[in-house]
Structures are given as C-alpha cells and as structure tokens.
C-alpha cells in the first residue's frame, strides 16, 4: 500500500515545555502510514524558510518520507501554540498568522498529478486549502479527507463527490446531534466515513453499517496527533484489504501508542 499526503505542515509549540514538535495533519498522517507498514509514502506541501521548516524536513527524512516535490517559500512555518490540560488533551491557544501556511496556497501542476497517480490513496485535510484541487486529484486517485471539526453540511456537501474516505471530529456533539449528523452524511456516498468523539469510541460507517471502536484504558501522556495516527493506520490496513474490524483495531492501537508520547510523532526541539 502506498500513500501520499498533500497539504499542511506546522510545528506544534508546547508552551509548558518550551519545545516544538513537527506536525500538521498531513505530515502526521504520512508518518503514521509509514510506521504502520505503508511501503511508499510521500508528502507535498509548502515549507517555510526558517529553522522550524528544516526540522520538519529532518524528521521526514528520518521517517523515509519523500517530500521532493514540496515547495519552499520565504517566510515562517506554521507554529500553533498549544497548552496541556490535566487530562493530557492539547488545546490550541493561538499562533503566528503571517506564516506560509496562512498566506500561500498550493497549486498542483501536471508533474504533481502524475506523481500522485502512482499511489493508492491521497490524504488531504481541511487545513490544506486544497478544495479547488480536489476535482482534478479525484480523477486519478482515491482521496481521504479529514474534515476535522468542520461539520457544516454545506461545506461537506460541496466537496463530498470527490472524497472516498471521510474523517470527522465530533467530540462536541451530544447523542441526538451525533445521530442526526450520521444520518446526514450517510446519503453522501462516502465509501467510508469515520466519526471520532474524543475519549469516546469512534464510529466507522460503511454501506450504512456502523462499526464501533473498542477502547481499553490507557495512560495518556499527550493526545496530539492521535486522530491523525488513527487515520494513517486505518487507511494502510483497509487499503491492504484487511477486514473492517481488524483495520479498526490496528488503527486504535496506533492511536493509543501516539497518546503515550509528546508531539504528533516525536522529534522534540527547544525554541
């Protein structure tokens, strides 16, 4: 199984530690796909020109992620600031806005599309600002898309036709709101729709059938990147034709492992 991720890269700045970690949804998914057995993994994005960007690239090299088609722009890397709650949850509390992540948009050219077509699935997120590129990408490869907590139906519906695997974060919804949301996305014909719910079991929906994640008690150090870890692992095993139940179980184990250390996938650096 081969995966390519296209979109965001950042460093997550932990205010309590004065340490930053490489991350961003697409980078995290790429690394976790590789760690879960994907044979070839690549990433395309826009890097800044600072030492933070250099550290992200260092980590990607260490994880054997090909980022050769990524762009470099003169400017700051995305650097969201985060604090830790008593239960280990990371809360974003701000960050610089004049970063390449905020000011520039990736435009795919023919060379990019030809490269992307060699993979089995392309992961993109709502943080990637790639909505206008989805139609072209969908003609050559299955798209996995992380909507995060953007649950607005007009937004979801506007791009749903291009997406095969949809991921949502719905921790803020109560049971009634959750059931309503699930019924609404069922009609959008995703092959797979996944709804994570924070510390509650995630729901995986295929052909109208709902599979419920089995959770076991774990010691949580840091939840940063746990959802991205689940996505990367699930895509690898599902695309390798493992059963739904086993794919979910392996994805759960991957997310649990990520909760056991700081950062999306490690590589701390002082700032």
GINORDA-V240963 format. One record per pair of residues at least 12 apart in sequence whose C-alpha atoms are under 10 Angstrom apart, sorted by the first residue. I is the first residue (numbers start at 0). J is the second residue. If there is no record, write none. Layout:
I	J
I	J
//
This chain:
0	32
0	33
0	36
0	37
0	38
0	39
0	40
0	118
0	119
0	120
0	234
0	235
0	236
0	237
0	238
0	239
0	240
1	32
1	33
1	36
1	37
1	38
1	39
1	40
1	41
1	117
1	118
1	119
1	120
1	121
1	234
1	235
1	238
1	239
2	28
2	29
2	32
2	33
2	37
2	38
2	39
2	40
2	41
2	42
2	115
2	117
2	118
2	119
2	120
2	121
2	122
2	231
2	234
2	235
2	238
3	25
3	26
3	28
3	29
3	32
3	39
3	40
3	41
3	42
3	43
3	64
3	65
3	66
3	114
3	115
3	116
3	117
3	118
3	119
3	120
3	121
3	122
3	123
3	142
4	24
4	25
4	26
4	27
4	28
4	29
4	30
4	32
4	40
4	41
4	42
4	43
4	44
4	66
4	115
4	120
4	121
4	122
4	123
4	124
4	127
4	142
4	143
4	144
4	231
5	24
5	25
5	26
5	29
5	41
5	42
5	43
5	44
5	45
5	66
5	69
5	105
5	107
5	115
5	121
5	122
5	123
5	124
5	127
5	129
6	23
6	24
6	25
6	26
6	42
6	43
6	44
6	45
6	69
6	100
6	104
6	105
6	122
6	123
6	124
6	125
6	126
6	127
6	128
6	129
7	22
7	23
7	24
7	25
7	26
7	27
7	42
7	43
7	44
7	45
7	46
7	77
7	99
7	100
7	101
7	105
7	123
7	124
7	125
7	126
7	127
7	128
7	129
8	21
8	22
8	23
8	24
8	25
8	26
8	27
8	42
8	43
8	44
8	45
8	46
8	47
8	52
8	55
8	56
8	76
8	77
8	78
8	99
8	100
8	126
8	127
9	21
9	22
9	23
9	24
9	25
9	26
9	27
9	46
9	47
9	51
9	52
9	55
9	75
9	76
9	77
9	78
9	79
9	98
9	99
9	100
10	22
10	23
10	51
10	52
10	54
10	55
10	76
10	77
10	78
10	79
10	80
10	262
10	263
10	267
10	268
11	23
11	77
11	78
11	79
11	80
11	81
11	91
11	94
11	223
11	262
11	263
11	267
12	77
12	78
12	79
12	80
12	81
12	82
12	91
12	93
12	94
12	262
12	267
12	268
12	269
12	270
13	78
13	79
13	80
13	81
13	82
13	83
13	89
13	90
13	91
13	261
13	262
13	267
13	269
13	270
14	80
14	81
14	82
14	83
14	92
14	270
15	81
15	82
15	83
16	82
16	83
16	267
16	269
16	270
17	267
17	268
17	269
17	270
18	262
18	266
18	267
18	268
18	269
18	270
19	51
19	54
19	78
19	79
19	80
19	81
19	261
19	262
19	265
19	266
19	267
19	268
19	269
19	270
20	51
20	54
20	55
20	58
20	78
20	261
20	262
20	263
20	264
20	265
20	266
20	267
20	268
20	269
21	51
21	52
21	53
21	54
21	55
21	56
21	57
21	58
21	59
21	78
21	262
21	263
21	264
21	265
21	266
21	267
21	268
22	55
22	58
22	77
22	78
22	223
22	224
22	227
22	262
22	263
22	264
22	265
22	266
23	55
23	77
23	78
23	79
23	124
23	126
23	127
23	224
23	227
23	263
24	122
24	123
24	124
24	125
24	126
24	127
24	145
24	147
24	224
24	226
24	227
24	228
24	230
24	263
25	42
25	43
25	44
25	121
25	122
25	123
25	124
25	125
25	126
25	127
25	144
25	145
25	227
25	231
26	41
26	42
26	43
26	44
26	55
26	58
26	59
26	64
26	122
26	224
26	227
26	263
26	264
27	59
27	223
27	224
27	225
27	226
27	227
27	228
27	230
27	231
27	262
27	263
27	264
28	40
28	42
28	122
28	123
28	224
28	225
28	226
28	227
28	228
28	229
28	230
28	231
28	232
28	234
28	263
28	264
29	41
29	42
29	59
29	62
29	64
29	65
29	121
29	122
29	227
29	228
29	230
29	231
29	232
30	42
30	58
30	59
30	61
30	62
30	63
30	64
30	227
30	228
30	231
30	232
30	263
30	264
31	62
31	224
31	225
31	227
31	228
31	229
31	230
31	231
31	232
31	233
31	235
31	250
31	253
31	254
31	257
31	263
31	264
32	227
32	228
32	229
32	230
32	231
32	232
32	233
32	234
32	235
32	236
32	253
33	62
33	63
33	64
33	231
33	232
33	235
34	62
34	63
34	228
34	231
34	232
34	235
34	253
34	264
35	228
35	231
35	232
35	233
35	234
35	235
35	236
35	249
35	250
35	253
36	231
36	232
36	235
36	236
36	239
37	231
37	232
37	234
37	235
37	236
37	238
37	239
38	235
39	63
39	64
39	65
39	118
39	119
40	62
40	63
40	64
40	65
40	66
40	118
40	121
41	59
41	63
41	64
41	65
41	66
41	67
41	68
41	69
41	114
41	115
41	118
41	121
42	59
42	64
42	65
42	66
42	67
42	68
42	69
42	115
42	121
42	122
43	65
43	66
43	67
43	68
43	69
43	70
43	105
43	107
43	111
43	115
44	66
44	67
44	68
44	69
44	70
44	71
44	100
44	104
44	105
44	106
44	127
45	66
45	68
45	69
45	70
45	71
45	72
45	76
45	99
45	100
45	103
45	104
45	105
45	127
46	69
46	70
46	71
46	72
46	73
46	74
46	75
46	76
46	77
46	98
46	99
46	100
47	70
47	71
47	72
47	73
47	74
47	75
47	76
47	77
47	98
47	99
47	100
48	71
48	72
48	73
48	74
48	75
48	76
48	99
49	72
49	73
49	74
49	75
49	76
50	75
50	76
51	75
51	76
51	77
51	78
51	268
51	270
52	71
52	74
52	75
52	76
52	77
53	76
54	266
54	267
54	268
55	76
55	266
57	266
58	264
58	265
58	266
58	267
61	266
62	264
68	110
68	111
68	114
69	105
69	111
70	105
71	99
72	98
72	99
72	100
72	103
73	98
73	99
74	97
74	98
74	99
74	100
74	102
75	95
75	96
75	97
75	98
75	99
75	100
75	101
76	95
76	96
76	97
76	98
76	99
76	100
76	101
77	94
77	95
77	96
77	97
77	98
77	99
77	100
77	101
78	93
78	94
78	95
78	96
78	98
78	100
79	91
79	92
79	93
79	94
79	95
79	96
80	92
80	93
80	94
80	95
81	93
81	94
81	223
83	220
83	221
83	222
83	223
84	221
85	220
86	218
86	219
86	220
86	221
86	222
87	218
87	219
87	220
87	221
87	222
87	223
87	258
87	261
88	197
88	198
88	219
88	220
88	221
88	222
88	223
88	258
89	221
89	222
89	223
89	224
89	262
90	222
90	223
100	126
100	127
100	128
101	126
101	127
101	128
103	128
104	127
104	128
104	129
105	127
105	128
105	129
105	132
106	128
106	129
106	131
106	132
107	129
107	132
107	135
107	136
111	136
112	135
112	136
112	138
112	139
112	140
113	136
113	139
115	136
115	139
115	140
116	136
116	137
116	138
116	139
116	140
116	141
117	139
117	140
118	139
118	140
118	141
119	139
119	140
119	141
119	142
119	234
119	235
119	238
119	239
120	137
120	139
120	140
120	141
120	142
120	143
120	163
120	164
120	234
120	235
120	238
121	136
121	137
121	139
121	140
121	141
121	142
121	143
121	144
121	162
121	163
121	164
122	141
122	142
122	143
122	144
122	145
122	162
122	164
122	165
122	230
122	231
122	234
123	142
123	143
123	144
123	145
123	146
123	162
124	142
124	143
124	144
124	145
124	146
124	147
124	165
124	166
125	144
125	145
125	146
125	147
125	148
125	149
126	145
126	146
126	147
127	144
127	145
130	154
130	157
130	158
130	161
131	158
132	161
133	158
133	159
133	160
133	161
133	162
134	158
134	160
134	161
134	162
135	161
136	161
136	162
137	160
137	161
137	162
137	163
138	161
140	161
140	162
140	163
141	161
141	162
141	163
141	164
142	161
142	162
142	163
142	164
142	165
143	161
143	162
143	163
143	164
143	165
143	166
143	189
143	191
143	192
143	230
143	231
143	234
144	158
144	159
144	161
144	162
144	163
144	164
144	165
144	166
144	167
144	192
144	230
145	162
145	164
145	165
145	166
145	167
145	168
145	193
145	226
145	227
145	230
146	165
146	166
146	167
146	168
146	194
147	165
147	166
147	167
147	168
147	169
147	194
147	195
147	226
147	227
148	166
148	167
148	168
148	169
148	170
148	171
148	194
148	195
149	167
149	168
149	169
150	167
150	168
150	169
150	180
150	184
151	180
152	180
152	183
152	184
155	184
155	187
156	183
156	184
156	186
156	187
158	187
159	184
159	187
159	188
159	189
160	187
160	188
160	189
161	189
162	187
162	188
162	189
162	190
162	191
162	192
163	188
163	189
163	190
163	191
163	192
164	188
164	189
164	190
164	191
164	192
164	193
164	205
164	230
164	234
165	184
165	189
165	190
165	191
165	192
165	193
165	194
165	203
165	204
165	230
166	191
166	192
166	193
166	194
166	195
166	203
166	226
166	227
166	230
167	192
167	193
167	194
167	195
167	196
167	201
167	202
167	226
168	193
168	194
168	195
168	196
168	197
168	201
168	226
169	193
169	194
169	195
169	196
169	197
169	201
170	194
170	195
170	196
170	197
170	198
170	199
170	201
171	196
171	197
172	196
173	196
177	194
177	196
180	194
181	193
181	194
181	202
181	204
181	207
181	209
182	207
184	204
185	204
185	205
185	206
185	207
185	208
186	207
188	205
188	206
188	207
189	204
189	205
189	206
189	207
190	204
190	205
190	206
190	207
191	203
191	204
191	205
191	206
191	207
191	208
192	204
192	205
192	206
192	207
192	209
193	205
193	209
193	210
193	211
193	230
194	211
195	212
195	226
195	229
196	226
197	222
197	225
197	226
198	214
198	222
199	212
199	213
199	214
200	212
200	213
200	214
200	215
200	251
201	213
201	214
201	226
201	229
201	247
201	251
202	247
203	243
203	244
203	247
204	243
205	243
210	243
210	244
210	247
211	244
211	247
212	244
212	247
212	248
212	250
212	251
213	244
213	247
213	248
213	251
214	248
214	251
214	252
214	255
215	251
215	252
215	255
216	255
217	255
217	256
217	258
217	259
218	255
218	256
218	258
218	259
219	255
219	256
219	257
219	258
219	259
219	260
219	261
220	256
220	257
220	258
220	259
220	260
220	261
220	262
221	257
221	258
221	259
221	260
221	261
221	262
221	263
222	254
222	255
222	256
222	257
222	258
222	259
222	260
222	261
222	262
222	263
223	254
223	257
223	258
223	259
223	260
223	261
223	262
223	263
223	264
224	254
224	257
224	258
224	261
224	262
224	263
224	264
225	250
225	251
225	253
225	254
225	255
225	256
225	257
225	258
225	259
225	262
225	263
225	264
226	250
226	251
226	253
226	254
226	255
226	257
226	258
226	263
227	250
227	253
227	254
227	257
227	263
227	264
228	250
228	251
228	252
228	253
228	254
228	255
228	256
228	257
228	258
228	263
228	264
229	246
229	247
229	248
229	249
229	250
229	251
229	252
229	253
229	254
229	255
229	256
229	257
230	247
230	250
230	251
230	253
230	254
231	250
231	253
231	254
232	246
232	247
232	248
232	249
232	250
232	251
232	252
232	253
232	254
233	245
233	246
233	247
233	248
233	249
233	250
233	251
233	253
234	246
234	247
234	250
235	249
235	250
236	248
236	249
236	250
237	249
237	250
//
